[in-house]
Amino acid sequence: MTESTFCLQAPGDSFTRRSTFDSVLAGCIPVFFSPHTAYTQYKWFLPEEVKTYSVYIDEKSPASRKIEDELLKISGEKVKAMREKLVDLIPSLTYAHPNATDVGFGDAVDVALASLANHVTKMMN
């Protein structure tokens, strides 16, 4: 995975897939075939602009039969930008050590708490 450019996130028995996070943490661009695998579930943790960090190929489209051809259409410059975005995402998808103080970034817990607080505030207004 650490030497791969793209990591296929094929639909499985559930939409939640550990390999989605494993691939992001390894700097491997996730390729999704269902929007529910990441886009609709992890709105707090993943950017709205999904094309900045991932590839989506609709599993029902003819393109899903020619995955390699679709991925080869992506320029090297775009791949580099997507990988840089993945690196930026890593801190918000990991957990800082409980004894760490002022690590300089918000980890997954910080993101979840801030998002929950925003959600509650919106619900109360």
PLY file of the C-alpha trace (Angstrom):
ply
format ascii 1.0
element vertex 125
property float x
property float y
property float z
element edge 124
property int vertex1
property int vertex2
end_header
0.00 0.00 0.00
2.81 2.44 0.78
4.21 1.99 -2.73
0.85 2.17 -4.50
-0.51 5.33 -6.05
-4.17 4.30 -5.93
-5.96 1.98 -3.49
-9.26 0.51 -4.62
-12.03 0.68 -2.03
-14.38 -1.91 -3.47
-17.82 -2.22 -1.90
-17.94 -4.95 0.71
-20.37 -6.27 3.26
-20.65 -2.79 4.78
-19.82 0.75 3.70
-17.40 1.30 6.57
-13.97 0.10 5.56
-10.81 0.23 7.61
-8.80 0.08 4.40
-10.08 3.56 3.52
-8.21 5.00 6.47
-5.23 2.67 6.03
-4.81 3.88 2.46
-5.09 7.57 3.41
-2.57 7.14 6.22
-0.20 5.44 3.75
-0.56 8.29 1.25
-2.39 6.06 -1.22
-5.21 7.80 -3.11
-8.49 6.00 -2.37
-10.65 5.01 -5.33
-14.31 4.73 -4.33
-17.11 3.00 -6.20
-19.93 4.08 -3.89
-20.38 7.55 -2.39
-21.40 5.90 0.88
-17.97 4.35 1.42
-16.58 7.69 2.60
-18.29 10.77 1.22
-21.57 10.49 3.11
-20.21 8.93 6.32
-17.15 10.91 7.24
-18.19 14.50 6.52
-16.59 15.66 9.75
-13.21 14.23 8.83
-12.92 14.39 5.04
-13.10 17.51 2.85
-16.27 18.31 0.91
-14.20 18.66 -2.24
-13.81 14.92 -2.71
-11.82 15.24 -5.94
-8.97 16.86 -4.01
-8.05 13.62 -2.25
-9.87 10.72 -3.94
-11.21 9.24 -7.15
-14.84 8.25 -7.62
-15.86 5.76 -10.29
-19.56 4.93 -10.20
-19.83 1.16 -9.89
-22.73 1.20 -12.37
-20.89 3.18 -15.05
-18.99 1.63 -17.97
-15.84 3.24 -16.54
-15.95 0.76 -13.65
-15.02 -1.96 -16.11
-11.89 -0.08 -17.19
-10.52 1.13 -13.88
-6.89 1.23 -14.99
-7.79 3.31 -18.05
-9.67 5.78 -15.85
-6.79 6.11 -13.41
-4.24 6.58 -16.19
-6.18 9.68 -17.31
-5.19 11.46 -14.10
-2.13 13.65 -14.62
1.01 13.31 -12.54
0.47 16.87 -11.33
-3.04 16.02 -10.11
-1.77 12.86 -8.39
0.89 14.92 -6.60
-1.71 17.46 -5.43
-4.01 14.69 -4.21
-1.20 13.06 -2.25
-0.30 16.41 -0.67
-3.93 16.77 0.39
-3.80 13.28 1.94
-0.74 14.27 3.96
-2.66 17.31 5.22
-5.53 15.03 6.29
-3.44 12.57 8.29
-3.42 14.45 11.63
-7.22 14.72 11.69
-7.59 10.97 11.10
-5.25 9.80 13.85
-5.25 10.01 17.62
-2.58 11.90 19.52
-1.04 10.05 22.45
-3.12 10.73 25.59
-0.08 12.09 27.42
0.89 14.41 24.56
0.37 18.09 25.19
0.12 20.79 22.57
1.03 18.57 19.63
0.30 21.43 17.24
-2.64 19.89 15.39
-6.19 18.75 15.99
-6.46 14.98 16.03
-9.54 12.85 15.28
-10.97 13.45 18.76
-10.57 17.22 18.42
-12.27 17.14 15.01
-15.16 15.02 16.32
-15.71 17.21 19.39
-15.59 20.46 17.39
-17.96 19.05 14.77
-20.35 17.77 17.43
-20.32 21.15 19.18
-21.10 22.89 15.87
-23.90 20.44 15.18
-25.47 20.94 18.61
-25.19 24.72 18.28
-27.01 24.61 14.93
-29.71 22.36 16.37
-30.32 24.75 19.27
-30.63 27.85 17.06
0 1
1 2
2 3
3 4
4 5
5 6
6 7
7 8
8 9
9 10
10 11
11 12
12 13
13 14
14 15
15 16
16 17
17 18
18 19
19 20
20 21
21 22
22 23
23 24
24 25
25 26
26 27
27 28
28 29
29 30
30 31
31 32
32 33
33 34
34 35
35 36
36 37
37 38
38 39
39 40
40 41
41 42
42 43
43 44
44 45
45 46
46 47
47 48
48 49
49 50
50 51
51 52
52 53
53 54
54 55
55 56
56 57
57 58
58 59
59 60
60 61
61 62
62 63
63 64
64 65
65 66
66 67
67 68
68 69
69 70
70 71
71 72
72 73
73 74
74 75
75 76
76 77
77 78
78 79
79 80
80 81
81 82
82 83
83 84
84 85
85 86
86 87
87 88
88 89
89 90
90 91
91 92
92 93
93 94
94 95
95 96
96 97
97 98
98 99
99 100
100 101
101 102
102 103
103 104
104 105
105 106
106 107
107 108
108 109
109 110
110 111
111 112
112 113
113 114
114 115
115 116
116 117
117 118
118 119
119 120
120 121
121 122
122 123
123 124
